[in-house]
């Protein structure tokens, strides 16, 4: 499959995902057999939020990396989840008075299959393939197979079983396969971390943070069910899980596309500070209030609202000192130990920029590369010193000689060269504002080329003297 066809296909899937939203709304606003509870309404909204998030991130990943497995998994996951909601709404409408829709039972079964696939495959396979879309080695295929086998076993059991049992059954075996695959995915992240470069470690931090949020949601759900099994309905549980699960595509998109890649350090820092801060303040509030109430009861024989007022005043006084102390503790304990590498990489970038300015041709070549990448062009070419169309001075990307945009390099009303951009990968034309912006950059580079040429002319006479062994004082 060509890159252009992959982009068309994945964005078509994104369009279908969006189209499912009004279609579902149209069916749910019809008179149903019973009014939908608010949990069902909000869980439907959350499901579409997750579907659109997965589909959007998947489309962007495939647009830049057409063969990236995670991009395709996310895109298909979003479409599957949206399709599941549409089919569930169809099945619900078929039960309403006055409606007789064909294959309603089949729609409900397919909906269940799609929602299970859309949720669990990105969680398991996504962790195993993150961040480059490839497994660590062939041995990890067993973990990937466990994810698919576990899903199939659960779906098969739910399709054949008519009675819910508390005993260990085939469905539980499927759950164990899924859990084993997810654990293997987390282990894969650990192995990748040990082997990773600084950039890959930043990517892994994003996915690890999202995975922690999902795990906390699971643990919280289990704890609440143990404490009070009837506190949350299935729809309310799905709502919490869907909102938390949406963090997965957001984290993967930021990591793989590298938009705000280093922001994760700030996010983790603030999360540690304010989670601990909230827990400390809640503990202080409960402790102070209970203690002061005991004091008032001992002195006056009755409780008093003054205990709450005094506690709030104390908490307000301690607010800033506690927060600052926590911030210092987190900064000290979780300081990035790879600061030296990052600083050296920054220094290399700055030195490279200075060298580019000193070397006019190298600066022009950098302009060509930057323009091609920014425009998403197939290729670009640089022509200097009267170079012919058939023999450009420098080429970036795939250059066939077909130019969709040509910008001259002008200095002192004199043209010293030109750059040419090939058509864009997605076929969009170049806008006038893009041409103007590129022209301003080209004129600045032309000045650098002219200054470099003049410097070489000044230094040239001294070269023969040194070459002939002239004495140097």
C-alpha positions, 0 to 999 in steps of 0.5 A: 500500500502506498503512503498516499493510499494509507492516508486516504484510508485512515482519514476515511476511517476517521470520517466514519468515526465522526459520522457515527456520532449524529447517527447514534444521536438520531436513534437515541432521541427517538421514543425508546422503551424507557428513558435512558439513565444519565449514566448511560448517556454520559457513558455514550458520550465518553465512549465517543470521546475515546473513539474520536481520540483514538481515531484522531491520533491514529490518523495523524500517526499513519499520516506521518508513518504510514506503516506504523502498527500503533497508528493503524491499531488506534485508528481501527480501535476508534472506528470499532468503538464508534461502530459498537455504540451505533449498533448498541443504539440500533439494538435499543431502538429495535425494542421501542414500541412501534419499531421492528428493525431486522437483525437487532439481536445480531447488532447487539452481539456485534456491538459487544465484540467491537467494544471489547476489541476496541478497548482491550487490543490497544491496551495490550498490543499498544504497550507491546508495540510502543513506541516504534510499532515493532515487537522487541523480538520474536519471543514477544509474539507469544504476548501479542498472541495472548492478547488476541486469544484472551479476547476471543475466549471471552467473546466465545464464552459470553456468546455461549454461556447463558448463566452467570456463575461465580465459579472459575470458568472459561471467561476467567481464562480469557481474562487471565490471558488478557492480563498476562498480555498487559503485564507483558506489555508493561515488562516490554516498556521496562526492557525498552527503558533499559535499552533506550536513548534519551528521546525514547525514554521521554516517549516511554514516560508518556505511556507510563504516565497514562498506564499508571492512570488506567491502573489506578482507575482499575484498582479504584473500581475494584476497591469501590466494588469491595467496599460497596458493590452497588455504589456504581452501576456498569454504566458509571464504571464504564464512564470512569474507565473510558475517560481514563482510557482516553489518556492512552492515545493522547500520551501515544500521540505526544510521544510518537509525533513528538509534540511537547515531548519534554512536557511530560517531566513537568506534568509528572512533577506537578502530579506528584506534588499536588497528589501528595499535597491534596492527601496531606491537606485532607489528612490534616483537615480530618485530624485537626477537626476530630481533635478540636471537636474532642476538645470542645466536647470535653470543655463544653459538653457539645461539639462546635462549628468553631472546630471547622473554622479553626481547622480551615484557618490552620490549613490556609496558613499551612497551604503555601509552606507545605506546597513549597516543601513538597515541590523542593522534595520532588525536585530533589528526589526526582530530578532528571539524571540525564540533564548533562546529556540534554544540555550537551545536545542543546549545545551541539544544536547551538554550535551547529546553528553558528556553523551554519551561519559561518558557512553560507552554502551549509546554511542554504542547504539547511533552509532547503531541508527545513522548507521540505520538512515543513511543507511536507514536500516530496523533495527539494533542490538548491541551485547555486552559482548558475547550476543547471536544472539537471544538476542541482547543487544540493538535493533533499528528499526525492527530487525528480526535477518537478518543481511546484514552488520556486523561490529565488535567493536574492541579495543586493538586488542580485539573484545568487541562486534559487530553491525549488520544492516538489509537490506535497505528499498530500497534494495540497497547493502552496499558499501565497503566505507560505511563498512570501514567508519562504521568500523572506527566509531565502533573502536572509540566507542569500545575505549569508551566502554573499558574506561568506563569498566575500570572506573567502575572496579576502582570505584567498590571497593568503593561501598561496603564501602559506602553501609555498612555505613562506615564513610565518611571524 
